[in-house]
Amino acid sequence: MDLLDGDILWPIVGSVLAGGIIGLEREYRASPAGLRTHILVCLSSTLLMLAAVHQIRWLGDTPQEIIRIDPVRMAHGVLTGIGFLCGGVIFREGFNVRGLTTAASLWTASALGTLFGVGFYALAIMGAAFTLLVLAAVTIKETLLPQNQYGDIKVRFHRDAPVSGQDYRRMLEEQGLRPLSLTRSLDGDILEYSATVGGFREARAEALAFALRSDAAVLGFHCLPHRP
């Protein structure tokens, strides 16, 4: 096999470049999977598809009339296998789930590698360009489109504190936060109110924290924003 054969060389070069471009964007955003991971995913998909497409070269002494080549089966195996890797970058952090975009970018990198491997260069290049555009559009979206942010707020009081659910709601509303759900729990001498709130902003959370620190009935609090 000639390693400088364009049918072998250009798919490999294209997959490394496409995986590198997507990986750089993910590296810049400090995602769990960065440059090397995306390059390796894209490159490995390309290599496997090249092996499947050129399967006839495996069987040099086999009569060609009995050889049946089906690269689609290899593509199914690649995309199924990459699902396990994608699942490894999705994790829960408090009330938030992170890594979904990185998992999707890994899956896309694998799909691009598959396209390079079967020789669909135009489709692969277009797919890489649109993938980078979608990933970069997050910054534009956050700038141009206001986003309704949510958060989870828990406040702990002594069990004898004269605080009701309505008082807790009013406390949140005074800071511009909209309680969407309210739960109450009692653990020993600790009475805890927790709520998922809309209209969450850092400035509002800071104002709420200042108000809670000034309240002698408050034993502690916990404020966590929902991250995309």
Secondary structure, DSSP 8 states (H G I E B T S, - for coil): --TT-HHHHHHHHHHHHHHHHHHHHHHHTT-SS-HHHHHHHHHHHHHHHHHHHTGGGT-TTS-GGG----HHHHHHHHHHHHHHHHHHT-EEETTEEE-HHHHHHHHHHHHHHHHHHHT-HHHHHHHHHHHHHHHHHHHHHHHHS----EEEEEEEEETTS---HHHHHHHHHTTT-EEEEEEEEEETTEEEEEEEEES--HHHHHHHHHHHHT-TTEEEEEEEE---
